[in-house]
């Protein structure tokens, strides 16, 4: 499982409702929006260290 957290570079506060795409090592792409705590959903992958997140507008 892998998940990411979006935080402000300025003050470190979580960024809620931030769009994202997570691409797993297996090539699966999961899209969504962060929750109020800035967290993405958890995504199952065999190689979590190779997962990539792209923040979208």
Steps between C-alpha positions, in 0.01 A plus 500: 500500500611854434355842577625857479439826685471843334641783711567867435863580425452831680364394837481119496121499541305217331334579168147361481317439172825491301467300180747217440592197291693211652679269258606163640800296385250268331378790282165552670389864532269609783351851495336688783508794739667521839285501812489784756828372650675514161513120464445303181316171504704188572596313183606135489828433322770235518776765490390806702844662477456528120159669512483855362254775590417789267316796649239632257305823474 
